[in-house]
Amino acid sequence: MRSRWLWAAIAGWLAANIWTVLAAPAQLPFDWPARAGRSTVDVLIDVNLALLQILLLMGVVTLLTRRRPDPRLAARSPGRRRALWETFGLLGYGALGMTGGFFLAKAAGWHPFGLHLAGTIFGTNDAPAPAEVLAWAGYNLVVYAVIPLIYFRRRYSPLALGLKSTAPRNDLLVIVVVLALELAFQIYALKPGSLGLPLHQLLPGAALTFALYLAGAVLPAMVFVYMILIPRYLRLTGSAIATVLLGGLTYAGLHFWDAWTLFSSAETTVLSVIFVIFTYLGPGMFKSFLTLRTGNAWVHVWAYHAFAPHTLIDTPNIVGAFRLK
């Protein structure tokens, strides 16, 4: 509780809540069919409850990993000077990747390429075409996963990159428990449309969703943030709290071009930035926390990304995009 990082995060979160209550319209202007008809206050309640749920999951993971040895994640990072150079170099490279994704997609008449496909989680009234879906997945996989992996794998061992487990049984326990809890929560709270699909759409749709989101969102996030940046954040800050927060902010930043964001005015720009943080800071923090506690960048992939939420929630989006019958 003495961490300045923690109190700065709490103050920022509260300030964003207060600003939204005082300055935002009664209903948010975003293309969110999944939240249609909900007021701004209702959505604020949702995002704060979601953060509380993530904090509770962190407590569960702490209990599950309390007896395993410290993975000593900072020791897997290079010295401070090189870690600083690699961190800012990768962040700059990521910014170029985001810029390239914006202009490439706009030139083709598509939604800008961020970490999420248009319609992810919230649905959309402007569904992507199959060509856009495939281009999004391919672009993100190459830019945020393949190229960084090739560069860093030549210089660091699988253990240093969090690709090798030091406690496989405990990792499996964490994956099973977190996945079960998250599936139960999302089914209860979100009532995903995939559960209402007929079997002949659900099975191929879920398989296609899993593959596309693994390529376009899950592996890019794993390599870019959790494999490479998290150990370097820990080395540079010396603080687990700072590392979790920076991991969450980096993950949120990769969603800056989400299809629902609006930048037509100062007000909509501020609202978009706030709700990108509201939506993705918590999940990004939890993925960072899983990586810190286990030292294994794969754990969050199976526990809290590939199956829940994406395969569970986004299968109807892919079924609609590819017109699976």
Backbone hydrogen bonds in HBPLUS format (Angstrom, degrees):
<---DONOR---> <-ACCEPTOR-->    atom                        ^
c    i                          cat <-CA-CA->   ^        H-A-AA   ^      H-
h    n   atom  resd res      DA  || num        DHA   H-A  angle D-A-AA Bond
n    s   type  num  typ     dist DA aas  dist angle  dist       angle   num
A0007-TRP N   A0003-SER O   3.23 MM   4  6.60 164.2  2.26 149.9 152.6     1
A0008-ALA N   A0004-ARG O   2.87 MM   4  5.97 154.1  1.93 147.7 155.2     2
A0009-ALA N   A0005-TRP O   2.99 MM   4  6.16 154.0  2.06 144.1 150.9     3
A0010-ILE N   A0006-LEU O   2.94 MM   4  6.23 159.6  1.98 151.7 157.3     4
A0011-ALA N   A0007-TRP O   2.92 MM   4  6.03 162.2  1.95 144.5 149.5     5
A0012-GLY N   A0008-ALA O   2.92 MM   4  6.08 158.6  1.96 145.4 151.5     6
A0013-TRP N   A0009-ALA O   2.91 MM   4  6.07 159.5  1.95 149.9 155.5     7
A0014-LEU N   A0010-ILE O   2.97 MM   4  6.16 165.8  1.99 152.5 156.0     8
A0015-ALA N   A0011-ALA O   2.91 MM   4  6.03 160.5  1.94 148.4 154.4     9
A0016-ALA N   A0012-GLY O   2.98 MM   4  6.13 155.3  2.04 145.4 151.6    10
A0017-ASN N   A0013-TRP O   3.07 MM   4  6.34 152.8  2.14 145.2 152.5    11
A0018-ILE N   A0014-LEU O   2.90 MM   4  6.18 164.3  1.92 154.8 158.8    12
A0019-TRP N   A0015-ALA O   2.87 MM   4  6.04 166.2  1.89 151.4 155.4    13
A0020-THR N   A0016-ALA O   3.04 MM   4  6.11 158.0  2.09 141.7 147.7    14
A0021-VAL N   A0017-ASN O   3.02 MM   4  6.29 160.6  2.06 151.9 156.6    15
A0022-LEU N   A0018-ILE O   3.01 MM   4  6.21 160.4  2.05 153.5 158.6    16
A0023-ALA N   A0019-TRP O   2.75 MM   4  5.65 157.1  1.81 153.8 159.9    17
A0024-ALA N   A0020-THR O   3.02 MM   4  4.93 150.4  2.11 123.8 131.4    18
A0040-THR N   A0026-ALA O   2.77 MM  14  5.52 162.1  1.80 150.0 148.3    19
A0032-TRP N   A0030-PHE O   3.03 MM   2  5.65 120.5  2.39 108.7  92.4    20
A0035-ARG N   A0032-TRP O   2.90 MM   3  5.39 153.5  1.97 116.2 124.6    21
A0036-ALA N   A0033-PRO O   3.21 MM   3  4.88 164.5  2.24 106.4 105.2    22
A0034-ALA N   A0122-PHE O   2.86 MM  88  4.90 158.9  1.90 154.0 150.1    23
A0038-ARG N   A0035-ARG O   3.13 MM   3  5.69 162.9  2.16 138.2 138.9    24
A0043-VAL N   A0039-SER O   3.02 MM   4  6.36 158.8  2.07 152.3 157.6    25
A0044-LEU N   A0040-THR O   2.91 MM   4  6.16 155.2  1.97 148.5 155.8    26
A0045-ILE N   A0041-VAL O   2.95 MM   4  6.22 155.7  2.01 149.8 155.8    27
A0046-ASP N   A0042-ASP O   3.01 MM   4  6.34 154.6  2.07 145.2 152.4    28
A0047-VAL N   A0043-VAL O   2.97 MM   4  6.32 161.4  2.00 156.3 159.3    29
A0048-ASN N   A0044-LEU O   3.07 MM   4  6.24 156.3  2.13 148.9 155.1    30
A0049-LEU N   A0045-ILE O   2.94 MM   4  6.11 155.4  2.00 150.1 157.0    31
A0050-ALA N   A0046-ASP O   2.86 MM   4  6.08 149.9  1.95 147.5 156.8    32
A0051-LEU N   A0047-VAL O   3.05 MM   4  6.28 148.2  2.15 137.6 145.1    33
A0052-LEU N   A0048-ASN O   3.06 MM   4  6.32 155.5  2.12 141.9 148.4    34
A0053-GLN N   A0049-LEU O   2.90 MM   4  6.19 153.9  1.97 147.4 154.4    35
A0054-ILE N   A0050-ALA O   3.05 MM   4  6.33 149.6  2.14 143.0 150.8    36
A0055-LEU N   A0051-LEU O   2.97 MM   4  6.31 154.5  2.04 150.5 157.3    37
A0056-LEU N   A0052-LEU O   2.98 MM   4  6.29 150.5  2.07 147.5 155.7    38
A0057-LEU N   A0053-GLN O   2.94 MM   4  6.25 150.4  2.03 144.0 152.3    39
A0058-MET N   A0054-ILE O   2.92 MM   4  6.24 148.4  2.02 145.6 154.3    40
A0059-GLY N   A0055-LEU O   3.14 MM   4  6.48 147.2  2.25 139.1 147.2    41
A0060-VAL N   A0056-LEU O   3.03 MM   4  6.44 151.0  2.12 145.8 153.6    42
A0061-VAL N   A0057-LEU O   2.92 MM   4  6.22 163.0  1.95 154.7 158.4    43
A0062-THR N   A0058-MET O   2.91 MM   4  6.12 152.6  1.98 146.2 154.0    44
A0063-LEU N   A0059-GLY O   3.10 MM   4  6.40 155.5  2.16 146.8 152.2    45
A0064-LEU N   A0060-VAL O   2.97 MM   4  6.28 156.8  2.03 149.8 156.8    46
A0065-THR N   A0061-VAL O   2.96 MM   4  6.07 141.8  2.11 147.9 156.6    47
A0068-ARG N   A0065-THR O   3.31 MM   3  5.52 157.1  2.37 107.5 114.1    48
A0075-ALA N   A0072-ARG O   3.21 MM   3  5.59 129.6  2.48 104.0 115.8    49
A0076-ARG N   A0073-LEU O   2.99 MM   3  5.36 150.7  2.08 108.2 117.4    50
A0077-SER N   A0074-ALA O   3.06 MM   3  5.40 156.0  2.11 108.8 116.4    51
A0083-ALA N   A0079-GLY O   2.77 MM   4  5.88 162.8  1.80 163.5 169.4    52
A0084-LEU N   A0080-ARG O   2.87 MM   4  6.03 152.9  1.95 147.7 154.1    53
A0085-TRP N   A0081-ARG O   3.09 MM   4  6.37 160.9  2.12 146.5 151.4    54
A0086-GLU N   A0082-ARG O   2.83 MM   4  6.04 165.7  1.85 156.1 159.8    55
A0087-THR N   A0083-ALA O   2.88 MM   4  5.94 154.6  1.94 144.0 151.3    56
A0088-PHE N   A0084-LEU O   3.10 MM   4  6.26 178.7  2.10 156.5 156.1    57
A0089-GLY N   A0085-TRP O   2.91 MM   4  5.88 148.1  2.02 141.2 151.4    58
A0090-LEU N   A0086-GLU O   2.90 MM   4  5.96 157.7  1.95 143.7 148.9    59
A0091-LEU N   A0087-THR O   2.96 MM   4  6.20 159.7  2.01 150.4 156.5    60
A0092-GLY N   A0088-PHE O   2.93 MM   4  5.99 157.2  1.98 141.9 148.1    61
A0093-TYR N   A0089-GLY O   2.93 MM   4  6.12 154.4  1.99 142.3 150.0    62
A0094-GLY N   A0090-LEU O   2.79 MM   4  6.03 152.1  1.87 146.1 154.0    63
A0095-ALA N   A0091-LEU O   2.95 MM   4  6.24 149.4  2.04 143.9 151.7    64
A0096-LEU N   A0092-GLY O   3.05 MM   4  6.38 153.2  2.12 146.4 153.3    65
A0097-GLY N   A0093-TYR O   2.89 MM   4  6.21 150.3  1.98 145.2 154.3    66
A0098-MET N   A0094-GLY O   2.88 MM   4  6.20 152.2  1.95 148.3 155.3    67
A0099-THR N   A0095-ALA O   2.96 MM   4  6.21 157.5  2.01 145.8 152.0    68
A0100-GLY N   A0096-LEU O   2.81 MM   4  6.03 163.9  1.83 152.1 156.6    69
A0101-GLY N   A0097-GLY O   2.89 MM   4  6.05 152.4  1.97 143.2 151.0    70
A0102-PHE N   A0098-MET O   3.00 MM   4  6.24 143.2  2.14 141.7 151.1    71
A0103-PHE N   A0099-THR O   3.12 MM   4  6.47 169.1  2.13 159.3 159.0    72
A0104-LEU N   A0100-GLY O   2.91 MM   4  5.89 162.9  1.93 151.2 156.9    73
A0105-ALA N   A0101-GLY O   3.20 MM   4  5.95 160.9  2.23 131.7 137.5    74
A0113-PHE N   A0101-GLY O   3.36 MM  12  4.70 173.2  2.36 104.3 105.4    75
A0106-LYS N   A0102-PHE O   2.97 MM   4  6.10 163.9  2.00 149.9 155.2    76
A0107-ALA N   A0103-PHE O   2.93 MM   4  5.96 155.2  2.00 143.6 150.0    77
A0108-ALA N   A0104-LEU O   3.30 MM   4  6.56 137.4  2.50 137.5 147.7    78
A0108-ALA N   A0105-ALA O   3.08 MM   3  5.21 131.0  2.33  98.8 111.8    79
A0110-TRP N   A0105-ALA O   2.80 MM   5  4.91 167.8  1.82 146.8 142.5    80
A0109-GLY N   A0106-LYS O   2.99 MM   3  4.90 155.1  2.06 100.7 108.6    81
A0115-LEU N   A0254-LEU O   2.90 MM 139  5.58 152.2  1.97 147.3 152.2    82
A0120-THR N   A0117-LEU O   3.02 MM   3  5.61 155.4  2.08 146.1 145.1    83
A0123-GLY N   A0119-GLY O   2.93 MM   4  3.95 138.4  2.10 120.6 120.0    84
A0122-PHE N   A0120-THR O   2.61 MM   2  5.63 143.8  1.74 109.7  97.5    85
A0132-GLU N   A0129-ALA O   3.01 MM   3  5.31 120.2  2.38 106.4 120.9    86
A0133-VAL N   A0129-ALA O   3.07 MM   4  6.42 158.5  2.11 156.3 162.9    87
A0134-LEU N   A0130-PRO O   2.99 MM   4  6.23 168.6  2.00 159.0 160.6    88
A0135-ALA N   A0131-ALA O   2.96 MM   4  6.06 159.1  2.00 145.3 151.7    89
A0136-TRP N   A0132-GLU O   2.84 MM   4  5.93 160.5  1.88 150.0 155.6    90
A0137-ALA N   A0133-VAL O   3.04 MM   4  6.26 167.3  2.06 151.4 154.3    91
A0138-GLY N   A0134-LEU O   2.96 MM   4  6.08 163.7  1.99 148.1 153.1    92
A0139-TYR N   A0135-ALA O   2.84 MM   4  5.89 164.2  1.86 150.5 155.3    93
A0140-ASN N   A0136-TRP O   3.06 MM   4  6.14 175.2  2.07 154.1 155.6    94
A0141-LEU N   A0137-ALA O   3.03 MM   4  6.04 158.4  2.08 143.7 150.4    95
A0142-VAL N   A0138-GLY O   3.08 MM   4  6.20 166.4  2.10 149.3 152.5    96
A0143-VAL N   A0139-TYR O   2.91 MM   4  5.98 173.7  1.92 161.2 162.8    97
A0144-TYR N   A0140-ASN O   2.95 MM   4  5.56 158.0  2.00 140.2 147.2    98
A0145-ALA N   A0141-LEU O   3.13 MM   4  5.16 136.7  2.33 121.2 130.7    99
A0146-VAL N   A0141-LEU O   2.85 MM   5  6.18 166.2  1.87 158.3 163.1   100
A0147-ILE N   A0142-VAL O   3.05 MM   5  6.01 172.5  2.06 159.6 159.8   101
A0149-LEU N   A0145-ALA O   2.93 MM   4  5.82 154.2  2.00 146.7 155.1   102
A0150-ILE N   A0146-VAL O   2.93 MM   4  6.13 162.9  1.96 155.5 159.7   103
A0151-TYR N   A0147-ILE O   3.10 MM   4  6.32 165.2  2.12 154.2 158.0   104
A0152-PHE N   A0148-PRO O   2.93 MM   4  6.08 175.9  1.93 158.2 159.1   105
A0153-ARG N   A0149-LEU O   2.79 MM   4  5.56 152.3  1.86 146.2 154.4   106
A0155-ARG N   A0152-PHE O   3.04 MM   3  5.23 145.1  2.17 102.4 112.9   107
A0156-TYR N   A0152-PHE O   2.93 MM   4  6.02 136.0  2.12 153.0 165.4   108
A0161-LEU N   A0157-SER O   3.15 MM   4  6.42 137.8  2.34 145.7 157.2   109
A0163-LEU N   A0158-PRO O   2.81 MM   5  4.94 161.9  1.84 159.4 153.8   110
A0162-GLY N   A0159-LEU O   3.08 MM   3  5.09 163.8  2.11 105.5 109.9   111
A0297-ALA N   A0162-GLY O   2.78 MM 135  5.01 151.5  1.86 129.6 139.4   112
A0171-ASP N   A0167-ALA O   2.95 MM   4  6.17 161.0  1.99 159.5 165.8   113
A0172-LEU N   A0168-PRO O   2.93 MM   4  6.13 159.2  1.97 149.5 154.6   114
A0173-LEU N   A0169-ARG O   2.97 MM   4  6.23 155.2  2.03 145.2 152.1   115
A0174-VAL N   A0170-ASN O   2.94 MM   4  6.20 162.7  1.97 153.9 157.5   116
A0175-ILE N   A0171-ASP O   2.94 MM   4  6.19 162.8  1.97 151.9 156.7   117
A0176-VAL N   A0172-LEU O   2.95 MM   4  6.13 170.8  1.96 156.0 157.8   118
A0177-VAL N   A0173-LEU O   3.02 MM   4  6.12 172.9  2.02 155.3 157.6   119
A0178-VAL N   A0174-VAL O   2.96 MM   4  5.92 167.2  1.98 152.1 156.0   120
A0179-LEU N   A0175-ILE O   2.92 MM   4  5.83 160.9  1.96 146.8 153.2   121
A0180-ALA N   A0176-VAL O   2.99 MM   4  6.03 159.0  2.04 143.7 149.8   122
A0181-LEU N   A0177-VAL O   2.98 MM   4  6.18 164.1  2.01 152.2 156.4   123
A0182-GLU N   A0178-VAL O   2.87 MM   4  5.99 162.9  1.90 153.1 158.2   124
A0183-LEU N   A0179-LEU O   2.87 MM   4  5.94 161.5  1.91 149.9 155.2   125
A0184-ALA N   A0180-ALA O   3.05 MM   4  6.14 163.1  2.08 144.9 149.8   126
A0185-PHE N   A0181-LEU O   2.94 MM   4  6.14 158.3  1.99 145.8 152.0   127
A0186-GLN N   A0182-GLU O   2.90 MM   4  6.04 170.4  1.91 152.9 155.5   128
A0187-ILE N   A0183-LEU O   2.93 MM   4  6.01 161.2  1.97 151.6 156.9   129
A0188-TYR N   A0184-ALA O   3.02 MM   4  6.08 157.6  2.07 143.6 150.0   130
A0189-ALA N   A0185-PHE O   2.76 MM   4  5.84 172.7  1.77 159.7 162.1   131
A0190-LEU N   A0186-GLN O   2.85 MM   4  5.13 148.1  1.95 127.6 138.2   132
A0195-LEU N   A0192-PRO O   3.28 MM   3  6.10 155.1  2.34 118.6 122.9   133
A0196-GLY N   A0193-GLY O   2.99 MM   3  5.43 154.9  2.05 112.6 120.4   134
A0197-LEU N   A0194-SER O   3.20 MM   3  5.32 165.7  2.22 106.7 111.0   135
A0201-GLN N   A0198-PRO O   2.97 MM   3  5.55 152.2  2.05 116.9 125.5   136
A0202-LEU N   A0198-PRO O   2.84 MM   4  5.98 161.9  1.87 155.2 161.1   137
A0203-LEU N   A0199-LEU O   3.12 MM   4  5.95 177.5  2.12 148.5 149.0   138
A0205-GLY N   A0201-GLN O   2.94 MM   4  5.65 145.1  2.06 141.1 152.3   139
A0206-ALA N   A0202-LEU O   2.76 MM   4  5.69 159.4  1.80 149.0 153.8   140
A0207-ALA N   A0203-LEU O   3.17 MM   4  6.29 161.8  2.20 146.9 151.8   141
A0208-LEU N   A0204-PRO O   2.95 MM   4  6.06 161.6  1.99 147.2 152.3   142
A0209-THR N   A0205-GLY O   2.86 MM   4  5.96 156.8  1.91 145.7 152.9   143
A0210-PHE N   A0206-ALA O   2.90 MM   4  6.02 163.5  1.93 147.6 151.9   144
A0211-ALA N   A0207-ALA O   3.13 MM   4  6.35 164.4  2.15 146.7 150.3   145
A0212-LEU N   A0208-LEU O   2.94 MM   4  6.08 170.3  1.95 154.4 157.4   146
A0213-TYR N   A0209-THR O   2.91 MM   4  5.90 168.7  1.92 154.4 158.2   147
A0214-LEU N   A0210-PHE O   2.93 MM   4  5.87 142.9  2.07 138.5 149.0   148
A0215-ALA N   A0211-ALA O   3.11 MM   4  6.32 154.4  2.18 143.4 149.3   149
A0216-GLY N   A0212-LEU O   2.79 MM   4  5.93 161.5  1.83 149.5 155.7   150
A0217-ALA N   A0213-TYR O   2.89 MM   4  5.18 152.8  1.97 131.3 136.3   151
A0218-VAL N   A0213-TYR O   2.88 MM   5  6.17 168.9  1.89 158.5 162.3   152
A0219-LEU N   A0214-LEU O   2.95 MM   5  5.73 168.9  1.96 148.5 151.7   153
A0221-ALA N   A0217-ALA O   3.13 MM   4  6.11 158.6  2.18 139.6 145.6   154
A0222-MET N   A0218-VAL O   2.94 MM   4  6.13 162.1  1.97 152.2 158.0   155
A0223-VAL N   A0219-LEU O   2.95 MM   4  6.07 176.3  1.96 159.6 159.4   156
A0224-PHE N   A0220-PRO O   2.98 MM   4  5.86 160.3  2.02 148.7 153.3   157
A0225-VAL N   A0221-ALA O   2.98 MM   4  5.53 155.0  2.04 137.8 145.8   158
A0227-MET N   A0222-MET O   2.70 MM   5  5.86 135.6  1.90 163.8 174.7   159
A0229-LEU N   A0225-VAL O   3.02 MM   4  4.93 114.8  2.46 112.5 129.8   160
A0230-ILE N   A0225-VAL O   2.98 MM   5  6.23 146.5  2.09 165.7 172.6   161
A0232-ARG N   A0229-LEU O   3.02 MM   3  5.16 116.8  2.44 101.3 117.6   162
A0233-TYR N   A0229-LEU O   2.76 MM   4  5.99 154.6  1.82 163.0 171.7   163
A0234-LEU N   A0230-ILE O   3.06 MM   4  6.29 160.4  2.10 152.5 157.3   164
A0235-ARG N   A0231-PRO O   3.00 MM   4  6.22 153.5  2.07 139.8 147.1   165
A0236-LEU N   A0232-ARG O   2.93 MM   4  6.06 160.4  1.97 149.0 153.7   166
A0237-THR N   A0233-TYR O   2.94 MM   4  6.00 157.8  1.99 151.0 156.3   167
A0238-GLY N   A0234-LEU O   2.81 MM   4  5.20 148.8  1.91 135.9 145.2   168
A0243-THR N   A0239-SER O   3.01 MM   4  6.16 154.4  2.08 141.2 148.7   169
A0244-VAL N   A0240-ALA O   2.93 MM   4  6.16 159.7  1.97 151.1 155.6   170
A0245-LEU N   A0241-ILE O   3.00 MM   4  6.24 163.6  2.03 152.8 157.3   171
A0246-LEU N   A0242-ALA O   2.82 MM   4  5.98 164.5  1.85 152.5 157.1   172
A0247-GLY N   A0243-THR O   2.87 MM   4  5.97 155.0  1.93 145.5 152.8   173
A0248-GLY N   A0244-VAL O   2.98 MM   4  6.19 152.1  2.06 141.8 149.4   174
A0249-LEU N   A0245-LEU O   2.89 MM   4  6.18 156.9  1.94 150.9 157.1   175
A0250-THR N   A0246-LEU O   2.89 MM   4  6.03 157.6  1.94 146.7 152.9   176
A0251-TYR N   A0247-GLY O   2.99 MM   4  6.13 161.3  2.03 145.4 150.7   177
A0252-ALA N   A0248-GLY O   2.94 MM   4  6.15 156.8  1.99 144.7 151.4   178
A0253-GLY N   A0249-LEU O   2.85 MM   4  6.06 154.0  1.92 145.8 153.1   179
A0254-LEU N   A0250-THR O   3.18 MM   4  6.50 141.2  2.34 145.5 154.2   180
A0255-HIS N   A0252-ALA O   2.94 MM   3  5.40 158.4  1.99 113.8 120.9   181
A0256-PHE N   A0253-GLY O   3.16 MM   3  5.27 156.2  2.22 115.8 114.7   182
A0258-ASP N   A0255-HIS O   2.96 MM   3  5.38 154.6  2.03 125.3 123.4   183
A0261-THR N   A0258-ASP O   3.01 MM   3  5.67 157.7  2.06 122.0 128.4   184
A0269-THR N   A0265-SER O   3.00 MM   4  6.06 149.6  2.09 143.8 152.7   185
A0270-VAL N   A0266-ALA O   3.00 MM   4  6.21 163.7  2.03 150.8 154.1   186
A0271-LEU N   A0267-GLU O   2.97 MM   4  6.18 165.1  1.99 150.0 154.7   187
A0272-SER N   A0268-THR O   2.84 MM   4  5.92 153.9  1.91 140.5 147.9   188
A0273-VAL N   A0269-THR O   2.99 MM   4  6.24 164.9  2.01 152.9 156.1   189
A0274-ILE N   A0270-VAL O   2.94 MM   4  6.14 165.4  1.96 153.4 157.8   190
A0275-PHE N   A0271-LEU O   2.91 MM   4  6.10 162.1  1.94 151.2 155.9   191
A0276-VAL N   A0272-SER O   2.86 MM   4  6.01 140.6  2.02 146.8 157.4   192
A0277-ILE N   A0273-VAL O   3.10 MM   4  6.34 159.3  2.14 147.0 151.9   193
A0278-PHE N   A0274-ILE O   2.77 MM   4  6.06 162.5  1.80 149.2 155.1   194
A0279-THR N   A0275-PHE O   2.97 MM   4  5.76 150.2  2.06 129.4 136.9   195
A0280-TYR N   A0276-VAL O   2.96 MM   4  5.98 159.6  2.00 147.3 152.4   196
A0281-LEU N   A0277-ILE O   2.89 MM   4  5.05 156.8  1.95 138.5 142.2   197
A0284-GLY N   A0280-TYR O   2.96 MM   4  5.92 157.5  2.01 145.6 152.9   198
A0285-MET N   A0281-LEU O   2.79 MM   4  5.99 149.9  1.88 151.2 160.1   199
A0286-PHE N   A0282-GLY O   2.92 MM   4  6.22 158.3  1.96 156.1 162.2   200
A0287-LYS N   A0283-PRO O   2.99 MM   4  6.22 160.2  2.03 150.3 155.0   201
A0288-SER N   A0284-GLY O   3.04 MM   4  6.20 153.8  2.11 140.3 147.8   202
A0289-PHE N   A0285-MET O   2.81 MM   4  6.08 153.9  1.88 149.5 157.2   203
A0290-LEU N   A0286-PHE O   2.89 MM   4  6.16 159.4  1.93 152.1 156.7   204
A0291-THR N   A0287-LYS O   3.09 MM   4  6.33 155.0  2.15 143.3 149.8   205
A0292-LEU N   A0288-SER O   2.90 MM   4  6.21 154.3  1.97 149.7 157.1   206
A0293-ARG N   A0289-PHE O   2.93 MM   4  6.13 162.1  1.97 155.1 159.1   207
A0294-THR N   A0290-LEU O   3.04 MM   4  6.08 146.6  2.16 144.3 152.4   208
A0295-GLY N   A0291-THR O   2.68 MM   4  5.06 146.9  1.79 137.4 146.7   209
A0299-VAL N   A0296-ASN O   3.26 MM   3  5.81 153.1  2.33 113.4 119.7   210
A0301-VAL N   A0298-TRP O   3.02 MM   3  5.23 124.5  2.34 102.0 117.0   211
A0303-ALA N   A0299-VAL O   2.97 MM   4  6.01 158.7  2.02 155.9 162.8   212
A0304-TYR N   A0300-HIS O   2.86 MM   4  5.10 157.5  1.91 131.3 137.2   213
A0306-ALA N   A0301-VAL O   2.89 MM   5  5.65 168.2  1.90 157.8 161.9   214
A0311-THR N   A0306-ALA O   3.25 MM   5  6.40 152.0  2.34 135.3 143.6   215
A0312-LEU N   A0307-PHE O   3.00 MM   5  6.10 152.4  2.08 165.2 168.1   216
A0313-ILE N   A0309-PRO O   2.74 MM   4  5.57 169.9  1.75 170.4 173.5   217
A0314-ASP N   A0310-HIS O   2.75 MM   4  5.16 152.3  1.82 141.0 150.6   218
A0317-ASN N   A0314-ASP O   3.11 MM   3  5.20 122.4  2.46 100.1 114.4   219
A0318-ILE N   A0314-ASP O   3.24 MM   4  6.64 153.9  2.31 153.0 159.3   220
A0319-VAL N   A0315-THR O   2.86 MM   4  6.07 162.4  1.89 159.3 165.1   221
A0320-GLY N   A0316-PRO O   2.93 MM   4  6.04 156.2  1.99 143.6 149.3   222
A0321-ALA N   A0317-ASN O   2.98 MM   4  6.16 154.0  2.05 139.7 147.3   223
A0322-PHE N   A0318-ILE O   2.97 MM   4  6.05 162.7  2.00 152.9 155.7   224
A0323-ARG N   A0319-VAL O   2.90 MM   4  5.59 106.4  2.45 129.8 145.9   225
A0324-LEU N   A0319-VAL O   3.05 MM   5  5.18 152.7  2.13 141.4 148.8   226
A0323-ARG N   A0320-GLY O   3.32 MM   3  4.83 150.3  2.41  90.6  99.1   227
